[in-house]
Amino acid sequence: MHSDLVKTQGVITELMSTLDLSVGEIATNLFRVYEYMHFRLVEANVKKDAEPVREVLVLLRELLPAWQEAARQTRAQANAAPKPVNLAIAAV
């Protein structure tokens, strides 16, 4: 359980580090949720208590639809972006 908790803490830390807090309140609030989840995972690891893990799992499941929508929007934006044009001209 220890190594799984440490890995999950690492994932949460990565999520925290990739947020752009300059975009506003949503990012700041999301950071706080991630921070809380990280705290609870550390607490679960120290106390060898599964209850904080269950709590974090519920929070992660609640966030899943938002992550899925963000992934869809990112893919749509990537597909809609103009493709670079190769302007290389062959010497005649």
Backbone hydrogen bonds, N-H to C=O, Kabsch-Sander energy under -0.5 kcal/mol:
donor,donor_aa,acceptor,acceptor_aa,energy
5,L,1,M,-2.4
6,V,2,H,-2.4
7,K,3,S,-2.2
8,T,4,D,-2.4
9,Q,5,L,-2.6
10,G,6,V,-1.9
11,V,7,K,-2.0
12,I,8,T,-2.5
13,T,9,Q,-2.5
14,E,10,G,-2.1
15,L,11,V,-2.4
16,M,12,I,-2.3
17,S,13,T,-2.3
18,T,14,E,-1.3
19,L,15,L,-0.5
19,L,16,M,-0.9
21,L,19,L,-1.0
23,V,20,D,-1.7
24,G,21,L,-0.9
28,T,24,G,-1.8
29,N,25,E,-2.9
30,L,26,I,-2.5
31,F,27,A,-2.5
32,R,28,T,-1.9
33,V,29,N,-2.0
34,Y,30,L,-2.7
35,E,31,F,-2.8
36,Y,32,R,-2.4
37,M,33,V,-2.6
38,H,34,Y,-2.6
39,F,35,E,-2.4
40,R,36,Y,-2.6
41,L,37,M,-2.3
42,V,38,H,-2.4
43,E,39,F,-2.6
44,A,40,R,-2.5
45,N,41,L,-2.1
46,V,42,V,-2.7
47,K,43,E,-2.7
48,K,44,A,-1.0
49,D,44,A,-1.5
54,R,50,A,-2.1
55,E,51,E,-2.1
56,V,52,P,-2.3
57,L,53,V,-2.4
58,V,54,R,-2.0
59,L,55,E,-1.9
60,L,56,V,-2.8
61,R,57,L,-2.3
62,E,58,V,-1.9
63,L,59,L,-1.6
64,L,60,L,-1.3
66,A,63,L,-0.5
67,W,63,L,-2.1
68,Q,64,L,-2.6
69,E,65,P,-2.3
70,A,66,A,-2.3
71,A,67,W,-2.2
72,R,68,Q,-2.2
73,Q,69,E,-2.6
74,T,70,A,-2.3
75,R,71,A,-2.4
76,A,72,R,-2.6
77,Q,73,Q,-2.5
78,A,74,T,-2.2
79,N,75,R,-2.4
80,A,76,A,-1.8
81,A,77,Q,-1.3
87,L,85,V,-0.9
90,A,88,A,-0.5
